[in-house]
Amino acid sequence: MSLPHKPVVYIISAPSGSGKSTLVNKLLKTIPDLDFSISYTTRPPRGREQNGKQYNFVTRNQFEEMIRAGAFLEHADVFGNYYGTARRFLSEAELAGHDLLLDIDVQGARQIKQTLPDAASIFILPPNRKTLEKRLRERGEDAESVIQRRLDTATREIEDYDKYNYVLINDELEKSIRNLQDIVLAERLGRTSQPLSPEQKAVVDQAERCRLTNVRERIQPILASFSTSVPSAGI
């Protein structure tokens, strides 16, 4: 009997409007054996969202019962609604021999890193605050007060960028998709004892260009556009 597969867990976080959903959807279509953890939430569905597809929608009472039962790897209260990642997704990925992708905010990412310190974390940044605001307005989903709240939240969230292993600047969609694919594949390759082919080494090299220590200079003007100070040292 084969031993259970220890999944590579990928954490992806980003301010609302950074294009994270588009990147994640493309990644799931192109990378094999990668499961997606569908978060539980108490917020109502928006637009064409369907239960069990974008989120698992539950009542506040149901969510709190899951908390008491220890059903979550992480959970957080965001803008008055609960969001959480169920433990069962990690168990299911392990049994299937797959890796697991978590789309969670910075609060959840901190909790996951405490529970799963080997998780590979990726923070997606917009090119600047002006672009983020433009994307939020073009979605046409939110009132002006909500847009301003999201921008304020983004300013706070990006202060945590240096807690992540990789930072991906989503300025060109196709390039960002390729970089995200390379990061996922490089993490898999880095956890195998097999020698790498020239093509695999090229993937690893490209992923390294997105590692936190290698993108600090590129990040500085983005942080400046949000009036966020740059830490002198990170992880």
C-alpha positions as CSV (number, residue, x, y, z in Angstrom):
1,M,0.0,0.0,0.0
2,S,1.3,3.4,-0.9
3,L,1.9,6.0,1.8
4,P,-0.5,9.0,1.9
5,H,0.7,12.0,-0.2
6,K,1.7,15.0,1.8
7,P,0.1,17.9,-0.1
8,V,2.0,21.0,-1.0
9,V,-0.3,23.7,0.4
10,Y,-0.3,27.0,-1.5
11,I,-1.6,30.2,0.1
12,I,-2.7,33.0,-2.2
13,S,-3.7,36.4,-0.8
14,A,-4.4,39.8,-2.4
15,P,-6.3,43.0,-1.8
16,S,-9.8,42.9,-3.4
17,G,-9.6,44.0,-7.0
18,S,-6.0,42.7,-7.6
19,G,-7.1,40.1,-10.2
20,K,-6.6,37.2,-7.9
21,S,-9.7,35.3,-8.9
22,T,-8.8,35.5,-12.6
23,L,-5.3,34.2,-11.9
24,V,-6.5,31.4,-9.6
25,N,-9.2,30.2,-12.2
26,K,-6.6,30.0,-14.9
27,L,-4.1,28.2,-12.7
28,L,-6.7,25.5,-11.7
29,K,-7.3,24.9,-15.4
30,T,-3.7,24.4,-16.3
31,I,-2.0,22.7,-13.4
32,P,-2.9,19.0,-12.8
33,D,-3.6,17.5,-9.4
34,L,-4.2,20.8,-7.8
35,D,-7.4,21.0,-5.6
36,F,-9.1,24.2,-4.6
37,S,-10.4,24.8,-1.1
38,I,-13.8,26.4,-1.4
39,S,-14.1,28.7,1.6
40,Y,-17.1,28.7,3.9
41,T,-18.8,32.1,4.5
42,T,-21.8,33.7,6.2
43,R,-22.1,36.5,3.7
44,P,-24.9,36.3,1.1
45,P,-24.1,35.3,-2.5
46,R,-23.4,38.0,-5.0
47,G,-24.5,38.2,-8.6
48,R,-24.2,34.7,-10.2
49,E,-22.3,33.1,-7.3
50,Q,-23.4,29.5,-6.6
51,N,-23.3,27.6,-3.4
52,G,-20.4,25.1,-3.5
53,K,-18.7,26.8,-6.4
54,Q,-17.4,30.2,-5.4
55,Y,-18.1,29.7,-1.7
56,N,-20.0,27.3,0.6
57,F,-22.7,29.6,2.0
58,V,-23.9,28.9,5.5
59,T,-25.7,30.7,8.3
60,R,-23.9,32.3,11.1
61,N,-25.2,29.7,13.5
62,Q,-23.9,26.9,11.2
63,F,-20.5,28.5,11.0
64,E,-20.2,29.0,14.7
65,E,-21.1,25.3,15.2
66,M,-18.3,24.4,12.8
67,I,-15.9,26.5,14.9
68,R,-17.0,24.7,18.1
69,A,-16.5,21.4,16.3
70,G,-12.9,22.3,15.2
71,A,-13.8,22.0,11.6
72,F,-11.6,24.9,10.3
73,L,-7.9,25.2,9.6
74,E,-8.5,28.9,9.8
75,H,-11.3,31.3,10.1
76,A,-11.8,35.1,10.4
77,D,-14.4,37.8,10.7
78,V,-14.1,40.2,7.7
79,F,-16.5,43.1,7.5
80,G,-18.9,41.4,9.8
81,N,-19.0,38.1,7.9
82,Y,-17.2,34.9,8.8
83,Y,-14.9,33.2,6.3
84,G,-13.1,29.9,6.9
85,T,-11.1,27.0,5.4
86,A,-12.4,23.6,6.3
87,R,-9.9,20.9,7.4
88,R,-11.6,18.3,5.2
89,F,-10.1,19.8,2.1
90,L,-6.6,19.0,3.3
91,S,-7.6,15.5,4.1
92,E,-9.3,15.0,0.8
93,A,-6.2,16.3,-1.1
94,E,-4.0,13.9,0.9
95,L,-6.1,10.9,0.0
96,A,-6.3,11.9,-3.7
97,G,-2.6,12.5,-3.9
98,H,-3.1,16.1,-4.9
99,D,-1.8,19.5,-3.7
100,L,-4.1,22.1,-2.3
101,L,-4.7,25.8,-3.1
102,L,-6.1,28.2,-0.5
103,D,-7.4,31.6,-1.5
104,I,-7.5,33.4,1.8
105,D,-6.9,36.9,3.3
106,V,-3.9,37.9,5.4
107,Q,-5.7,37.0,8.7
108,G,-6.3,33.5,7.5
109,A,-2.8,33.2,6.0
110,R,-1.2,34.0,9.3
111,Q,-3.2,31.2,11.0
112,I,-2.4,28.7,8.2
113,K,1.3,29.5,8.5
114,Q,1.2,28.7,12.2
115,T,-0.6,25.4,11.5
116,L,1.2,24.5,8.3
117,P,4.7,26.2,8.3
118,D,5.7,24.5,5.1
119,A,2.9,26.1,3.1
120,A,4.1,28.1,0.1
121,S,2.6,31.6,0.4
122,I,2.1,34.0,-2.5
123,F,0.9,37.7,-2.2
124,I,-0.5,39.3,-5.3
125,L,0.0,43.1,-5.6
126,P,-1.7,45.5,-8.1
127,P,0.7,47.7,-10.0
128,N,-0.4,50.7,-7.9
129,R,-3.3,52.2,-5.9
130,K,-4.7,54.0,-8.9
131,T,-5.0,50.8,-10.9
132,L,-6.6,49.0,-8.0
133,E,-9.2,51.7,-7.6
134,K,-9.9,51.6,-11.3
135,R,-10.5,47.8,-11.2
136,L,-12.8,48.1,-8.3
137,R,-14.9,50.8,-10.0
138,E,-15.0,48.8,-13.3
139,R,-16.4,45.8,-11.5
140,G,-19.6,47.8,-10.9
141,E,-20.4,45.7,-7.8
142,D,-19.9,48.1,-4.9
143,A,-21.2,51.4,-3.6
144,E,-18.7,54.3,-3.2
145,S,-18.5,53.7,0.5
146,V,-17.6,50.0,-0.1
147,I,-15.0,50.9,-2.6
148,Q,-13.3,53.3,-0.2
149,R,-13.4,50.7,2.5
150,R,-11.8,48.2,0.2
151,L,-9.0,50.6,-0.6
152,D,-8.5,51.3,3.1
153,T,-8.3,47.6,3.8
154,A,-5.9,47.1,0.9
155,T,-3.6,49.7,2.4
156,R,-3.5,47.7,5.6
157,E,-3.3,44.3,3.9
158,I,-0.3,45.1,1.7
159,E,1.7,45.9,4.9
160,D,1.9,42.1,5.4
161,Y,3.4,41.4,2.0
162,D,6.8,40.6,3.5
163,K,5.3,37.7,5.5
164,Y,4.9,35.8,2.2
165,N,7.4,33.7,0.3
166,Y,6.6,35.1,-3.1
167,V,5.2,38.4,-4.3
168,L,3.6,38.6,-7.7
169,I,2.9,42.0,-9.3
170,N,-0.2,41.6,-11.5
171,D,0.6,44.3,-14.1
172,E,0.3,42.1,-17.2
173,L,-2.2,39.3,-17.0
174,E,-0.5,36.7,-19.2
175,K,2.9,37.2,-17.6
176,S,1.3,37.0,-14.2
177,I,-0.4,33.7,-15.1
178,R,2.9,32.2,-16.3
179,N,4.7,33.4,-13.1
180,L,2.1,31.9,-10.9
181,Q,2.3,28.6,-12.8
182,D,6.1,28.6,-12.4
183,I,5.8,29.2,-8.6
184,V,3.5,26.3,-8.2
185,L,5.6,24.0,-10.3
186,A,8.9,25.1,-8.7
187,E,7.5,24.4,-5.2
188,R,6.7,20.9,-6.4
189,L,10.1,20.4,-7.9
190,G,11.8,21.7,-4.8
191,R,10.2,19.0,-2.7
192,T,11.5,16.1,-4.8
193,S,14.9,14.4,-4.7
194,Q,14.9,13.8,-8.5
195,P,17.5,15.7,-10.6
196,L,16.0,18.5,-12.6
197,S,16.0,18.7,-16.4
198,P,17.1,22.0,-18.1
199,E,13.4,22.9,-18.6
200,Q,12.6,22.3,-14.9
201,K,15.6,24.4,-13.9
202,A,14.3,27.2,-16.0
203,V,10.9,27.0,-14.2
204,V,12.6,27.2,-10.9
205,D,14.8,30.1,-12.0
206,Q,11.7,32.0,-13.1
207,A,9.9,31.4,-9.9
208,E,12.9,32.6,-7.9
209,R,12.6,36.0,-9.6
210,C,9.2,36.3,-7.8
211,R,10.6,35.4,-4.4
212,L,10.3,38.2,-1.9
213,T,14.0,38.9,-1.6
214,N,14.3,39.4,-5.3
215,V,11.4,41.8,-5.8
216,R,11.9,44.3,-3.0
217,E,13.0,47.1,-5.3
218,R,10.1,46.7,-7.7
219,I,7.7,46.7,-4.7
220,Q,8.8,50.1,-3.3
221,P,6.9,52.4,-5.7
222,I,3.8,50.3,-5.3
223,L,3.9,50.7,-1.6
224,A,4.6,54.4,-2.0
225,S,1.4,54.7,-4.0
226,F,-0.5,53.4,-1.0
227,S,1.6,55.6,1.3
228,T,2.9,52.5,3.0
229,S,6.5,52.4,4.4
230,V,8.9,49.7,3.3
231,P,10.3,47.5,6.0
232,S,14.0,47.5,6.2
233,A,14.2,43.7,6.5
234,G,11.9,40.8,5.9
235,I,11.9,37.1,6.1
